[in-house]
Amino acid sequence: MPRWGMVIDLDKCTGCQACSVACRMENNIPFAGPEETELSRVKWWHKVLRFEEGEYPKVRLTFIPRPCQHCDNPPCVTVCPVGATYVDDEGVVRMDYNRCIGCRFCATACPYGVRHFNWYDPDYPEEVRAALNPDVPVRPRGVVEKCTFCIHRLEAAKHKAAEEGRELVDAELVNLPACNEVCPASARYFGDLDDPESTVSRLAHSPRAFKLLEELGTVPKVFYLKETS
Amino acid sequence: MKEINRRTFLKLAGVSAAAAALYQSSGSILAALNVVDQETPPGEARWVSSVCQLCPAECGLRVRVLGDVAVKIEGNPQNPSNHGRTCPKGQVGLHLLYNPDRVRTPLKRMGERGEGQWQPISWDEAIEAVATQLLASRTAGTPERMAFLYERPVGLLAEAITYFCQAMGTPNGIDMRPDALSKAIFLTQGWDAQPGYDLERTRHLLSFGYALLESAQPSVHLLSAYSVMRRGRPGDRAHIVQIEPRLSVTSVKADEWVPIQPGTEGVLALGLAWVILSEHLYDEAFVTERCHGFEAWSQAVLEGYSPERVASLTGIDERTITRLAREFADTSPALAIGGDAVGQQTNGLASQLAIHSLNALVGSVDVPGGVMMQRPVPLTPWPEVSMDDVTTQGLAQPRIDGPERYPLGHSAVHHLPEAILDGDPYPLEALLLYRANPLQESPDREAWQEALKQVPLIVSFDSFVEETSAYADYILPNHTFLERWIAAPLLPSLGYPVLAFGQPVVEPLYDTRALGDVLIQLAHHIGGGLGESFPWKDYPELLRFRLEDLMTIGDGTIRADTVDAFWQQLAERGTWFNTPYPFAGGDEGKPAEWETVLATPSGKFEFTPQMLQEELSLSPPYYEPPRYVGQEDEYPFHLRLYTLMTQASGPGAANLPHLHELYGLHVKQMWGNWVEINPETAHELGIEEWDEVWVESLVGKIRLLARLYEGAQPDTVNIPAGLGHTAGGQWTEGIGANPEILVSSSYVDELSGLVARQGVRVKIYKASN
């Protein structure tokens, strides 16, 4: 069985944030507006984090694109009282919106802050409603949502491969999620971590590779390649 | 009506009554839980080529369409500029199309200008009204009294607008955004355009504020080139030095950030040249064989621009100057690039000259890894316009903005209000606007407002009503880019010619019309020589005509025997291009003749451009110190204006909520702009993070959020430009403040005519309430 993971090369990333917007457009995530943004209710399934160190003139900024980490040992799954979130047999941490009761234990437990609660039903401008992506359901108020590794695209790729009587190939997986497909710097890779020949597998073994908050034991499946000089 | 059994009830428990009702009518749980009635448009998905117009890059797009609905934008993998990717702006293109605040029909002004009272009218009425007035100018023998202001990106439409003006008999087709770099290239290399840069093969980038990772164009290409420079050549990583007044994203990702006083980039370049000359690190062969005036120029540099002197003028110490020069000259190939901001000072053109001279010093002209001349797409040339007496007479008139008062002037838009108010050189009778918003983007808005009142006819072709189009008499709304045919030659970057091509992705949503078609219809309605000059029935037919030569030449990525076949392939692929770039100093393909890329009077790179020496009697290296707007004692801080990656341009660009919600990553600020202040400086001023402050210059003041930023120099404050609209849509108005208010048009570069937008000094103080 494949074990899906991602690699993001911070040496190539320029912090342009195309990934965050592509995710929004692909997954029908509504914008919050200025007032809701003030209340920290802005929803980014994918967000570019920014860290700052030092003082003028020796200042360093670091940009870290952060999707859901699709941990192998996810704290969100442990705490969910109703089994609305689970790790599937290919390592994707999934949401079952039907079961979610909106308690938000998962959002609290996640150390990466990737989960968002729907305080309201999504309010799209009428004109935009026509242009929603039909491959991704719209979530109602009362449920938590997060990055799915574009599971709908993965399913579509599997269907296509099955129709053509073949296995999935690495080349069609590397840019599969919307965030990867858009990246102007080609800094992102997706694929099967259990396939030693895959791009993500090789890059995950790079000496530059590290993971976020590894010490917490979440076993995230997103690897970062650090910037070099 | 579907019955609700117990199981279903439990599934729906806790969901709203509306959902229950939806379940009853549709029978689907998923539909019930989808509180938005999410209909799947019918049919198979198809992908249609388009061209983004949210910034001058004009990247190639592929749009996923279901039925008649566009549901996702991706980059066009076949376009070599953006190779299948988009920047954050391109991703929200759908929200420009599906936007509640678009103009949906032609509009006629009711009430006073600026009151916002509009009456929808038919296209027949609109064309008739505008054509009648333009015809009157022609009949009166004064066609020059019409001006058409436009701004990039407009693809071939910019050429169509210029052609329309010529056929009308007016010289006043005016580009709102001239630049200084193209003039520096004209003086040294003999062609008037920005150059391309072979970044992917350069090994050292010496950037003087070139916004490689923010607002330089074409964005996606540059972001990708950065990636190649860092990791695309294993074992041969490029080195990047960013010399600029603030810590930008480019400074963050560069190997070294060199903070510099704004306006002194040119003198630094001369200091670096001093080291290269005195240590004999220059490319002797190139300088001897391909350059003119090297002796005179180098003598002047050695006499006047020692590192010691330059250190005192720039705030950068001598050792750094020496080191930077050596690193640049010792690495080959190397590139020196001056960003747009360098040209927006009173010494802008001279500064760009100094920086570009560094490229010649190290032989980086028309070689791999160096400067290139962007080759045009070989389209059919425009025909000669049909000249009658009226047209001839009109075209002989001077341009209304008087750019010729500057030796290297291209447009002098800041003179337009005074020209209109004085009726000098002649009164303006009609002002046509496309993507031009001087009331928002130009200095002297009060003068502009007064001037606009004097113009009898103002017509806007924009798809959103913004500040200037609010003053129009008629709005003839263009389609958004997803609804029309677009042909866009690539702006200077890759060097080899690229044409991006887009077709309508969906049927027009509203009663709008493509500007290309409207120009033709106006021309036909006005008739006479103007009508004859447009023998095409619509814009696609005009494009077909332009593509004929491209088809006939039979070169590049599309080969076909008929224009129809060529068109079909072009529409399908969304792009045509032709590689490789024929470096004059390289050995790939067929190298170009040096006379092509060095088209000066001497046929060489001119360190001492003949125009400056002979016509203007200037002495090398032509540099003078910057003049700032405001005295230091009263206005202690330099003001740096910059543009974020998340800032789109054109009508509706500020009405895209997703971009507002990303806006400023480096300071984590959304939905509005701010002023970046060095924390120690802020402390001295008694200003804390999140305070509201006034930023005041000699000519205006704005109120902004103060953000303390370690990437700000102690004596320079930075403000992102593009927000602070008072019109344009529900997500545009009232978001942020407009820093263009702080700019004065009285301070210009006397050579190029460019306003010294980056030469403003300001004072900062806390707002009292």
Interface residues (C-beta under 8 A of the other chain):
Chain A: D9 D11 K12 T14 G15 C16 Q17 A18 S20 V21 A22 R24 M25 E26 F31 A32 G33 P34 T37 V42 V48 R50 E52 G54 E55 Y56 P57 V59 R60 L61 F63 Y97 N98 I101 D121 P122 Y124 P125 E126 E127 V128 R129 A130 A131 L132 N133 P134 P137 V138 P140 R141 G142 E181 V182 C183 P184 A185 S186 A187 T228 S229
Chain B: K11 G14 V15 S16 A19 I29 L30 L33 N34 V35 V36 Q38 E39 T40 P41 L66 V69 A70 V71 K72 I73 E74 G75 N82 G84 R85 T86 C87 P88 G90 Q91 V92 L94 H95 L97 Y98 N99 P100 L213 S219 V220 L223 S224 Y226 S227 R230 R231 R237 L247 V249 V252 K253 D255 W257 P259 M645 T646 P657 H658 L659 H660 E661 L662 L665 H666 K668 M670 W671 G672 N678 P679 E680 E710 G711 A712 Q713 P714 W731 I735
